[in-house]
Amino acid sequence: MFSRLDTLDQALLDGFQREFPIETRPFARMARTLGAFEDDVLIRLRRLQEAGRIARVGGTVRPNTAGASTLAAIAVPESRIDAVAAQVGAEPGVNHSYLREDRVNLWFVATAPDKAALTESLDRIRATTGLEVLDLRLVRPFNIDLGFSLSGQARTLMPTGTPDLNALLESDRPILHALSQGLALVPRPFEDVAQKLARSEAEILARIRALETAGILTRIGVIVRHRAIGWTANAMVVWDIPEERIAEAGTALARHPGVTLCYQRKTVPGVWPYRLYSMIHARDREEAETILQGARALPPLRGVDHKALFSLRCFKQKGATLARADGKAA
């Protein structure tokens, strides 16, 4: 796959997954760094997006800071998988949806401007599908971001502390929504955002810098589709671990090479006992199993009951919904 990417394409995918220039002409700055021309960078990014190798150039927002989100799951009969996946995917707030290896097999991330809107979204899915939805809200993040190297270990970013929510203004939500959906691949993308929001480019740039400093924006850059660049083995590993051991286990697991995300989530008593979640993205299943074997050997996780839910199909993948359908802030 990578033999079909030339050196500049690889540099764009590998070098700009974070630290995107927050300035008037960011693609020109990228071009200067790479020894290329701005037009060439834009043409290549458009082509990579059309080919499905990148989802967007934009931002990721720290969970439950500017909106509300949850990981949810449904046990879908095999005969209904396609139909139910379509019903779930039709809900605007659903931004990721996967079929995984388990009786509880359809997993999705739902986002909304606020908790009430999120609850309404899940209720609509229950009503539409006629199936129970497990609502597995985030309790604590241990590892909050990921990137994918074209030639080596997946990169991870540990939390840098508690985000400064006092920095968030109500008027920031449409900006964050725009970054989550993706910037226009034009010479002045922040001017494009400003025009759509009837604000000045200078104000948009200032607010993005402030939100990044506050830890509300966790990453701005090229958002790569991991399967399309070779990371094809995707396993969500869930661990049934007592509450009092979560902090030690989560910290150790988040630092383990090959673990790309790690969270504590709420349980569903009597139905779903797993508190600790970790993601493994690897180039093949054998590599993923090796990473998991190493994780199971970590002292806080030895002997802990767990499940590895490998992804079978991706139904939907897009940016989070952080503004209402009418474009107004929550």
TARATA-V608041 format. One line per field, one symbol per residue. phi: phi as a letter, one per 20 degrees, with the letter a starting at -180 (. if undefined). psi: psi as a letter, one per 20 degrees, with the letter a starting at -180 (. if undefined). burial: # if it has 9 or more other ideal C-beta (glycine too) atoms within 8 Angstrom, else .. Layout:
phi = ???
psi = ???
burial = ???
This chain:
phi = .ffedegfgffffedcfblffebgcffffgfffemcdggfffffffffffeneceadacddggldebcbbecbcedggfdgffffffffffgffdcbcecfafedddbddcafbfffffffffffgffemcfdeddffdbedbdbbbcffcafgeccfgdpffefffedgfeffffffffeoffecgcffffffffdlceffffffffffffffneeeacreeeefffdoeeedceddcecfgfdfffffffffefgneebbcecfedgmcbeeddccdddcebffffffffgfffefgfdfmefbcddffdbdebbbffeccfgeneff
psi = giiiprhgghhghhikirlppnrgmhhggggghikaqghgggggggghghijhqgrobrppppkgibqrqpqqpopqhijggghhhgghiphioippqprnrgniopqppqrhrhghgghghhhgggghjqpppomqpgpphoirqroqijbppqqoqqjapqniiipqhihghghgghhhpqpmrhmhhhgggghjlrqgggggghggghghijgohppbooqohhijinioopopqpnqqgijggggggghhippioiqpqprqropigoiphppqppprirhggghgggghghipgijpjpprqonqphqphqoarqojqrhjiqq.
burial = .#..#..#######.###.#.#..#######..#...#.###.###.##...##########..############....#..######.#.########...###########..##.###.###..#.#.####.#..##########...#####....#...##...############.#..#######..#...#.###.######.##################.#########...##..######.#.########.##...#.#########....##..##.###.#.##..#.#.####...##..######....##
